[in-house]
């Protein structure tokens, strides 16, 4: 597991070697990471990879098979010890807002708060003002929109001043236009409160938007950990790269640490002669050029040599166009995205080159 992050001397949350077994099956395996106050760490991965189970063990609603969890340097669960969930000062937010329908917004937010009536009312008023819902204090949940209910759920989770907030797909029930606004407001409020956040999501876009660090999970383990920039631009393997975007794969055979392709030779050090390799590139890093009487552009150091393809389909996607090509050399399909309205007719012959510094070499699948 690659780690490219720096941690504060005293993390708010530290997870060490968490493992959860159900019979002979390990659903979480040796998971370790830490989160500083005011930081958001995303557990990202496909359904069933162990994200939510990890969250439940941190919360204390599921018992780990082995491993330890520390909050501000103090162990809250270990080999023979587990602090009850209500004593951990950890907040929880889920996709289901789980608001009490028979209680007002104010009573929902104050539920579980300790202190005098005046102290509770002051904390409720402070949080509802921060989430822009002061006007709804005496309303009931059914009178609010989905986005407003989500803000109430956030205020309720923050009311007891938890040191850590665990969020499991909290925005997936909201429509796309509303989701980004709620995410940004939530992040601002959590940072203002100094809360350490662990966010579970299966959406790469959400992790890139919200996380300061991302733990990419697969089959119960963290396969890569780092900042969004490094996770995206230095993927640990082909599957990690494909999780964040479409990919194009050019296959070849390594000989003398070089692999011949229609796009020129690629350096493939570390591979034995005869080893099959995949050269992988994202669609936005393909460059298109017009056919000039059967010829393409001259080779360059940055883009290598050009290979010809015929347009199979071109679609306008809003911010960009997606053009699919059938390559003449082997009939494979490559996809290119271009940041404008570019819709060449089906059957158009064009030349493709690759941003060579954006190509990654992995063992062939």
RODO-2510 file (C-alpha; in nm, 4 decimals, decimal comma):
residues 365
     n   res          X          Y          Z
     1     x     0,0000     0,0000     0,0000
     2     x     0,1530     0,3299    -0,1061
     3     x     0,1367     0,6211     0,1365
     4     x     0,2132     0,9722     0,0207
     5     x     0,0577     1,1716     0,3007
     6     x     0,1879     1,3487     0,6068
     7     x     0,0093     1,3219     0,9372
     8     x    -0,0076     1,5590     1,2297
     9     x     0,1784     1,4393     1,5429
    10     x    -0,1508     1,3482     1,7128
    11     x    -0,4207     1,2262     1,4760
    12     x    -0,7788     1,2617     1,5909
    13     x    -0,8588     0,9102     1,4661
    14     x    -0,6120     0,6261     1,4215
    15     x    -0,7149     0,2875     1,2845
    16     x    -0,4611     0,0072     1,3178
    17     x    -0,4855    -0,3264     1,1367
    18     x    -0,8641    -0,3560     1,1599
    19     x    -0,9884    -0,6973     1,0457
    20     x    -1,3408    -0,8417     1,0427
    21     x    -1,4157    -1,2064     0,9751
    22     x    -1,7478    -1,3783     0,9273
    23     x    -1,6639    -1,7452     0,9574
    24     x    -1,3829    -1,8161     0,7119
    25     x    -1,4481    -1,4998     0,5118
    26     x    -1,2512    -1,1816     0,5754
    27     x    -1,4648    -0,8838     0,4758
    28     x    -1,2116    -0,6320     0,6114
    29     x    -0,8420    -0,7155     0,6136
    30     x    -0,5664    -0,5287     0,7965
    31     x    -0,7036    -0,1763     0,7370
    32     x    -0,4932     0,1098     0,8780
    33     x    -0,5205     0,4869     0,8363
    34     x    -0,5404     0,8039     1,0429
    35     x    -0,7352     1,1301     1,0231
    36     x    -0,6391     1,4699     1,1641
    37     x    -0,8873     1,7177     1,3189
    38     x    -1,0767     1,9039     1,0469
    39     x    -0,9646     1,6567     0,7800
    40     x    -1,1848     1,4489     0,5484
    41     x    -1,0684     1,1004     0,4544
    42     x    -1,2775     0,9064     0,2038
    43     x    -1,3113     0,5287     0,2014
    44     x    -1,3740     0,4688    -0,1679
    45     x    -1,4520     0,1466    -0,3473
    46     x    -1,7186    -0,0707    -0,5088
    47     x    -2,0114    -0,2159    -0,3169
    48     x    -1,9097    -0,5025    -0,0919
    49     x    -1,5434    -0,4023    -0,0556
    50     x    -1,5632    -0,3506     0,3228
    51     x    -1,6096     0,0274     0,3486
    52     x    -1,9258     0,0285     0,5590
    53     x    -1,8055    -0,2575     0,7808
    54     x    -1,4916    -0,0535     0,8557
    55     x    -1,7098     0,2430     0,9483
    56     x    -1,9301     0,0279     1,1739
    57     x    -1,6271    -0,1029     1,3628
    58     x    -1,4989     0,2513     1,4220
    59     x    -1,8444     0,3501     1,5473
    60     x    -1,8586     0,0486     1,7772
    61     x    -2,1803    -0,0964     1,6344
    62     x    -1,9812    -0,3908     1,4958
    63     x    -1,6960    -0,5662     1,6791
    64     x    -1,3641    -0,6115     1,5038
    65     x    -1,2039    -0,9559     1,4878
    66     x    -0,8645    -0,7941     1,5442
    67     x    -0,7046    -0,4519     1,5335
    68     x    -0,7323    -0,1304     1,7322
    69     x    -0,8956     0,2123     1,7079
    70     x    -0,7622     0,5223     1,8854
    71     x    -0,9254     0,8627     1,9337
    72     x    -0,6905     1,1463     2,0366
    73     x    -0,4335     0,8837     2,1320
    74     x    -0,6679     0,6863     2,3580
    75     x    -0,7704     0,3344     2,2631
    76     x    -1,1464     0,2982     2,2195
    77     x    -1,1338    -0,0643     2,1067
    78     x    -0,8662    -0,3294     2,1018
    79     x    -0,8129    -0,7049     2,1394
    80     x    -1,0131    -0,7410     2,4627
    81     x    -1,1711    -0,3987     2,4994
    82     x    -1,4474    -0,2029     2,3298
    83     x    -1,5883     0,1283     2,4499
    84     x    -1,9676     0,1428     2,4013
    85     x    -2,0754     0,3473     2,0949
    86     x    -2,2442     0,6181     2,3032
    87     x    -1,9193     0,6892     2,4934
    88     x    -1,6991     0,7322     2,1843
    89     x    -1,8072     1,0886     2,0933
    90     x    -1,8420     0,9788     1,7333
    91     x    -2,1224     1,1148     1,5145
    92     x    -2,2958     0,9086     1,2469
    93     x    -2,4688     1,0116     0,9250
    94     x    -2,6245     0,7718     0,6788
    95     x    -2,8085     0,7863     0,3471
    96     x    -3,1324     0,7490     0,5407
    97     x    -3,1615     1,0739     0,7380
    98     x    -3,3553     0,8860     1,0108
    99     x    -3,5199     1,2002     1,1468
   100     x    -3,7979     1,1530     1,3998
   101     x    -4,1191     1,2438     1,2140
   102     x    -4,3110     1,3319     1,5322
   103     x    -4,0467     1,5773     1,6562
   104     x    -3,9891     1,9326     1,5350
   105     x    -3,6644     2,0285     1,3625
   106     x    -3,5377     2,1840     1,6858
   107     x    -3,6264     1,8749     1,8888
   108     x    -3,4610     1,6493     1,6302
   109     x    -3,1391     1,8500     1,6529
   110     x    -3,1428     1,8602     2,0338
   111     x    -3,2243     1,4902     2,0718
   112     x    -2,9560     1,3337     2,2901
   113     x    -2,8019     1,6668     2,3878
   114     x    -2,7088     1,7170     2,7524
   115     x    -2,7320     2,0407     2,9468
   116     x    -2,9998     2,2876     3,0449
   117     x    -3,2916     2,3757     2,8232
   118     x    -3,1347     2,7143     2,7482
   119     x    -2,7989     2,5574     2,6574
   120     x    -2,9684     2,3089     2,4256
   121     x    -3,1736     2,5822     2,2609
   122     x    -2,8623     2,7952     2,2054
   123     x    -2,6720     2,5058     2,0436
   124     x    -2,9700     2,4220     1,8214
   125     x    -3,0077     2,7853     1,7147
   126     x    -2,6344     2,8100     1,6382
   127     x    -2,6327     2,4994     1,4163
   128     x    -2,9589     2,5753     1,2360
   129     x    -2,8240     2,9188     1,1520
   130     x    -2,5067     2,7600     1,0126
   131     x    -2,7074     2,5264     0,7870
   132     x    -2,9458     2,8042     0,6837
   133     x    -3,2548     2,6610     0,8533
   134     x    -3,3255     2,9016     1,1373
   135     x    -3,6700     2,9597     0,9868
   136     x    -3,7560     2,5885     1,0133
   137     x    -3,6890     2,5435     1,3850
   138     x    -4,0528     2,4643     1,4684
   139     x    -4,1366     2,2813     1,1447
   140     x    -4,1587     1,9048     1,1130
   141     x    -3,9409     1,6885     0,8828
   142     x    -4,2223     1,6133     0,6357
   143     x    -4,2542     1,9867     0,5694
   144     x    -3,8937     2,0041     0,4387
   145     x    -3,7305     1,9065     0,1105
   146     x    -3,4770     1,6262     0,0900
   147     x    -3,1874     1,8702     0,0941
   148     x    -3,3288     2,0506     0,3967
   149     x    -3,3791     1,7215     0,5797
   150     x    -3,0159     1,6381     0,5082
   151     x    -2,9095     1,9677     0,6646
   152     x    -3,1168     1,8886     0,9749
   153     x    -2,9538     1,5438     0,9974
   154     x    -2,6112     1,7089     0,9753
   155     x    -2,6994     1,9603     1,2469
   156     x    -2,8274     1,6800     1,4711
   157     x    -2,5106     1,4761     1,4208
   158     x    -2,2922     1,7785     1,5036
   159     x    -2,4968     1,8975     1,8024
   160     x    -2,3072     1,6936     2,0687
   161     x    -1,9751     1,8211     1,9262
   162     x    -1,8427     1,4816     1,8176
   163     x    -1,4691     1,4566     1,7732
   164     x    -1,5218     1,2372     1,4671
   165     x    -1,8001     1,2193     1,2080
   166     x    -1,8608     0,8953     1,0189
   167     x    -2,0649     0,9407     0,7016
   168     x    -2,1946     0,6464     0,4971
   169     x    -2,3109     0,7516     0,1489
   170     x    -2,4883     1,0523     0,3051
   171     x    -2,5609     1,2366    -0,0201
   172     x    -2,6673     0,9535    -0,2498
   173     x    -3,0385     1,0210    -0,1941
   174     x    -3,0139     1,3768    -0,3274
   175     x    -3,0513     1,4843    -0,6884
   176     x    -2,7326     1,5815    -0,8712
   177     x    -2,7852     1,9564    -0,8829
   178     x    -2,8520     1,9773    -0,5105
   179     x    -2,5834     1,7286    -0,4122
   180     x    -2,2824     1,9486    -0,4874
   181     x    -2,4202     2,2415    -0,2868
   182     x    -2,4980     2,0208     0,0133
   183     x    -2,1544     1,8568    -0,0044
   184     x    -1,9763     2,1929    -0,0060
   185     x    -2,1895     2,3320     0,2772
   186     x    -2,1322     2,0153     0,4797
   187     x    -1,7551     2,0337     0,4318
   188     x    -1,7441     2,3984     0,5356
   189     x    -1,9436     2,3285     0,8506
   190     x    -1,7404     2,0213     0,9489
   191     x    -1,4165     2,2129     0,8997
   192     x    -1,5537     2,5019     1,1047
   193     x    -1,6342     2,2586     1,3863
   194     x    -1,2860     2,0990     1,3634
   195     x    -1,4380     1,7542     1,3228
   196     x    -1,2374     1,4680     1,1735
   197     x    -1,4457     1,3018     0,9022
   198     x    -1,4477     0,9547     0,7493
   199     x    -1,6740     0,9483     0,4443
   200     x    -1,7749     0,6230     0,2754
   201     x    -1,8621     0,6489    -0,0928
   202     x    -1,8587     0,4398    -0,4095
   203     x    -1,8488     0,7512    -0,6291
   204     x    -1,4976     0,8610    -0,7394
   205     x    -1,6214     1,2124    -0,8171
   206     x    -1,7491     1,2542    -0,4616
   207     x    -1,4207     1,1301    -0,3135
   208     x    -1,2173     1,3639    -0,5341
   209     x    -1,4434     1,6585    -0,4465
   210     x    -1,4610     1,6026    -0,0713
   211     x    -1,1571     1,4066     0,0414
   212     x    -0,8227     1,5493     0,1432
   213     x    -0,7073     1,1890     0,1442
   214     x    -0,8573     0,8814    -0,0200
   215     x    -0,8295     0,5191     0,0872
   216     x    -0,9106     0,3125    -0,2210
   217     x    -1,0501    -0,0227    -0,1063
   218     x    -1,0907    -0,3523    -0,2882
   219     x    -1,1844    -0,6954    -0,1484
   220     x    -1,1588    -0,5790     0,2130
   221     x    -0,8163    -0,4119     0,1872
   222     x    -0,6795    -0,0659     0,1156
   223     x    -0,4959    -0,0965    -0,2157
   224     x    -0,3864     0,2689    -0,2356
   225     x    -0,3882     0,5645     0,0049
   226     x    -0,3058     0,9240    -0,0779
   227     x    -0,4220     1,2670    -0,1853
   228     x    -0,6817     1,2858    -0,4636
   229     x    -0,4163     1,4200    -0,7022
   230     x    -0,1773     1,1322    -0,6422
   231     x    -0,4455     0,8623    -0,6383
   232     x    -0,5716     0,9865    -0,9754
   233     x    -0,2379     1,0608    -1,1419
   234     x    -0,0281     0,7745    -1,0036
   235     x    -0,2644     0,4734    -0,9946
   236     x    -0,1233     0,1628    -0,8322
   237     x    -0,2704    -0,0718    -1,0945
   238     x    -0,5013    -0,0891    -1,3941
   239     x    -0,8114    -0,1461    -1,1773
   240     x    -0,7340     0,1630    -0,9678
   241     x    -0,6992     0,3710    -1,2828
   242     x    -1,0227     0,2341    -1,4304
   243     x    -1,2150     0,3083    -1,1102
   244     x    -1,1811     0,6835    -1,1683
   245     x    -1,2446     0,7054    -1,5421
   246     x    -1,2754     0,5248    -1,8718
   247     x    -0,9464     0,3833    -1,9930
   248     x    -0,7937     0,2769    -2,3232
   249     x    -0,5693    -0,0295    -2,3286
   250     x    -0,3000    -0,0983    -2,5867
   251     x    -0,1490    -0,4447    -2,5417
   252     x     0,1999    -0,5530    -2,6390
   253     x     0,4966    -0,7760    -2,5593
   254     x     0,8073    -0,6531    -2,3813
   255     x     1,1421    -0,7262    -2,5454
   256     x     1,4629    -0,5779    -2,4116
   257     x     1,2643    -0,3483    -2,1791
   258     x     1,0827    -0,2037    -2,4812
   259     x     0,7346    -0,2707    -2,6176
   260     x     0,6436    -0,2062    -2,9804
   261     x     0,2999    -0,0589    -3,0510
   262     x     0,1387     0,1198    -3,3472
   263     x     0,2030     0,4390    -3,1467
   264     x     0,5781     0,3723    -3,1269
   265     x     0,7978     0,2047    -2,8697
   266     x     0,7354     0,2327    -2,4984
   267     x     0,9859     0,1774    -2,2213
   268     x     0,8803    -0,1252    -2,0136
   269     x     1,1642    -0,1782    -1,7642
   270     x     1,1252    -0,4560    -1,5121
   271     x     0,9396    -0,6864    -1,7504
   272     x     1,0992    -1,0053    -1,8760
   273     x     1,1346    -1,0662    -2,2491
   274     x     0,8067    -1,2065    -2,3786
   275     x     0,5981    -1,0628    -2,0941
   276     x     0,2606    -0,9255    -2,2024
   277     x     0,1947    -0,5687    -2,0898
   278     x    -0,0946    -0,3239    -2,1056
   279     x    -0,0220     0,0382    -2,1874
   280     x    -0,3156     0,2289    -2,0392
   281     x    -0,4268     0,5863    -2,1087
   282     x    -0,7379     0,7893    -2,0334
   283     x    -0,9547     0,9179    -2,3221
   284     x    -0,8745     1,2840    -2,2505
   285     x    -0,5055     1,2200    -2,3183
   286     x    -0,5516     1,1059    -2,6767
   287     x    -0,4832     1,3705    -2,9404
   288     x    -0,6680     1,3728    -3,2735
   289     x    -0,5341     1,4894    -3,6082
   290     x    -0,6821     1,4992    -3,9582
   291     x    -0,5965     1,2615    -4,2384
   292     x    -0,3799     1,4274    -4,5033
   293     x    -0,4036     1,2170    -4,8187
   294     x    -0,3390     0,8995    -4,6222
   295     x    -0,0751     1,0502    -4,3964
   296     x    -0,0801     1,1626    -4,0361
   297     x     0,1333     1,4059    -3,8341
   298     x     0,5080     1,3572    -3,7951
   299     x     0,6218     1,1755    -3,4767
   300     x     0,7100     1,3890    -3,1737
   301     x     0,8843     1,3130    -2,8459
   302     x     0,5779     1,4013    -2,6390
   303     x     0,3152     1,2185    -2,8475
   304     x     0,5090     0,9465    -3,0300
   305     x     0,3941     0,8327    -3,3707
   306     x     0,0380     0,8461    -3,4972
   307     x    -0,1900     0,5503    -3,5679
   308     x    -0,4942     0,5642    -3,7944
   309     x    -0,8510     0,4915    -3,6877
   310     x    -1,2013     0,5266    -3,8297
   311     x    -1,4809     0,7002    -3,6388
   312     x    -1,7404     0,4521    -3,5119
   313     x    -1,9461     0,6953    -3,3070
   314     x    -1,9297     1,0572    -3,1857
   315     x    -2,1432     1,1943    -2,9041
   316     x    -2,1790     1,5386    -2,7493
   317     x    -2,1566     1,5073    -2,3684
   318     x    -2,2055     1,8704    -2,2623
   319     x    -1,8592     1,9857    -2,1572
   320     x    -1,6902     1,7635    -2,4138
   321     x    -1,7385     1,5262    -2,7036
   322     x    -1,6657     1,1536    -2,6889
   323     x    -1,5359     1,0019    -3,0129
   324     x    -1,4878     0,6261    -3,0564
   325     x    -1,2451     0,4891    -3,3136
   326     x    -1,1873     0,1466    -3,4628
   327     x    -0,8118     0,1239    -3,5036
   328     x    -0,6882     0,0079    -3,8406
   329     x    -0,3952    -0,1929    -3,7067
   330     x    -0,5979    -0,4454    -3,5047
   331     x    -0,9668    -0,3469    -3,5052
   332     x    -0,9608    -0,2453    -3,1370
   333     x    -1,1780     0,0399    -3,0100
   334     x    -1,0169     0,3489    -2,8571
   335     x    -1,2092     0,6402    -2,7055
   336     x    -1,1046     1,0037    -2,7105
   337     x    -1,2655     1,2990    -2,5365
   338     x    -1,2194     1,6514    -2,6689
   339     x    -1,3247     1,9646    -2,4756
   340     x    -1,5569     2,1126    -2,7369
   341     x    -1,8292     2,0224    -2,9857
   342     x    -1,6429     1,7968    -3,2268
   343     x    -1,8641     1,5376    -3,3976
   344     x    -1,6903     1,3860    -3,7006
   345     x    -1,9205     1,1691    -3,9161
   346     x    -1,9083     0,7915    -3,8854
   347     x    -1,6446     0,6477    -4,1191
   348     x    -1,4137     0,9524    -4,0986
   349     x    -1,0457     0,8513    -4,0958
   350     x    -0,8313     1,0299    -3,8401
   351     x    -0,4932     0,9883    -3,6745
   352     x    -0,4490     0,9411    -3,3017
   353     x    -0,1452     1,0096    -3,0847
   354     x    -0,0962     0,9539    -2,7116
   355     x     0,0284     1,1877    -2,4394
   356     x     0,3188     0,9600    -2,3568
   357     x     0,3729     1,1062    -2,0097
   358     x     0,0107     1,0118    -1,9315
   359     x     0,0519     0,6475    -2,0265
   360     x     0,0877     0,3811    -1,7569
   361     x     0,2344     0,0344    -1,8020
   362     x     0,0796    -0,2557    -1,6089
   363     x     0,1029    -0,6338    -1,6396
   364     x    -0,1504    -0,7596    -1,8960
   365     x    -0,4756    -0,8914    -1,7532
***
